[in-house]
């Protein structure tokens, strides 16, 4: 069981069942919400509920944005049709977020990464995204993305055990 923090409302609050219009939550018998730390992480149900609440809030500000499908482009072995690499990107509030890009070691430096990224950019332009963003670690391909016209807009420092992480973007249309 997690640690629980909470208390009783001192301001009198509202009657049980009334909605607090400031935060949109029903009042329960003059009590403040309980803060519970989940040391082993949330259950799927708990995680999904937090996400649902966040998405409901976000919709108040972003409902006008088109929701587009995620994007996948794969490299396949010509003999077996097995997927050996590729790109996966997600629709993120009018930006395309490149989540994964992998080219097999034997094929690196032969233009496949550039082809994957060019296809993703072509589709992003067709879908009229504002831009593309991604993150990469210091042991990955930051220089590759910079050569493709991305610019760094953030960084998380690393140490002996933690790789540095870079955040890059490429604006496709004027803001």
SVG drawing of the C-alpha trace seen along z (x, -y; Angstrom):
<svg xmlns="http://www.w3.org/2000/svg" viewBox="-25 -32 56 48">
<polyline fill="none" stroke="black" stroke-width="0.4" points="0.0,0.0 1.3,-3.5 1.8,-6.5 -1.4,-8.5 -1.5,-12.3 -4.7,-14.2 -6.8,-16.3 -10.1,-17.9 -11.2,-21.1 -10.9,-24.0 -12.9,-26.5 -16.3,-24.7 -16.2,-23.6 -19.4,-22.7 -22.1,-20.2 -21.5,-16.5 -22.3,-15.9 -21.9,-19.5 -19.5,-20.3 -16.7,-22.7 -16.8,-24.9 -13.2,-26.0 -11.8,-22.5 -14.7,-20.5 -14.6,-17.8 -17.5,-16.7 -17.0,-17.6 -17.0,-14.7 -18.0,-15.5 -15.7,-18.5 -12.5,-16.6 -9.5,-17.5 -8.3,-14.9 -6.0,-12.2 -2.5,-12.0 -1.4,-8.4 2.1,-7.5 2.2,-4.3 5.8,-3.0 5.4,-0.1 3.8,-2.2 0.2,-2.5 -2.1,0.3 -3.2,0.1 -6.6,-1.2 -5.0,-4.0 -2.7,-5.0 -5.6,-5.1 -7.7,-7.2 -5.0,-9.8 -4.5,-9.9 -8.3,-10.2 -8.4,-13.2 -5.4,-14.8 -6.8,-14.3 -10.2,-15.7 -8.4,-18.8 -6.3,-19.1 -9.4,-18.8 -10.6,-22.1 -7.6,-23.7 -6.8,-21.4 -10.1,-19.9 -9.8,-21.9 -6.6,-20.1 -7.0,-17.2 -6.1,-13.8 -4.1,-11.9 -3.0,-8.3 0.4,-7.3 3.0,-6.5 5.0,-3.4 7.6,-2.9 9.5,0.4 12.5,2.0 12.0,5.6 14.3,8.4 13.7,9.0 13.9,12.8 11.9,13.4 9.7,10.2 10.8,10.0 11.0,6.4 14.6,5.6 14.3,1.9 12.1,-1.1 10.5,-4.2 7.5,-4.7 6.1,-8.2 3.1,-9.4 0.7,-12.3 1.4,-14.9 -0.8,-18.0 0.0,-19.0 3.6,-17.8 4.9,-14.4 7.0,-12.8 9.6,-10.3 9.5,-7.8 11.7,-5.1 14.2,-4.9 16.4,-1.9 18.5,-0.8 20.5,2.5 24.2,2.0 25.1,3.6 22.9,1.1 24.0,-2.1 25.7,-4.7 23.9,-3.5 21.1,-6.1 18.3,-4.0 18.0,-6.2 17.8,-9.3 15.1,-7.6 13.1,-6.7 13.3,-10.3 12.6,-11.8 9.4,-9.7 8.3,-10.7 8.9,-14.4 7.0,-14.0 4.0,-12.6 4.3,-15.2 4.1,-17.9 1.2,-16.2 -0.6,-16.1 0.3,-19.8 2.1,-19.3 3.8,-22.3 6.9,-20.2 8.7,-17.0 10.4,-16.4 12.4,-13.6 14.9,-12.7 18.2,-10.9 20.9,-9.8 24.6,-10.7 25.4,-7.1 22.9,-7.4 22.6,-9.7 22.4,-13.3 24.7,-14.4 22.6,-12.5 19.5,-14.5 21.4,-17.8 22.5,-17.0 18.8,-16.5 18.0,-20.1 16.9,-19.4 17.9,-21.8 18.5,-21.0 16.1,-22.7 16.8,-20.8 19.1,-18.5 19.1,-16.3 22.5,-15.9 24.1,-12.5 26.7,-11.0 28.9,-7.9 25.7,-5.7 23.2,-7.9 23.5,-8.8 22.9,-12.4 19.6,-12.9 19.0,-15.5 15.7,-16.9 15.6,-18.1 13.0,-19.6 12.4,-20.6 9.7,-23.2 7.9,-22.5 5.7,-25.5 5.5,-29.0 4.0,-29.3"/>
</svg>
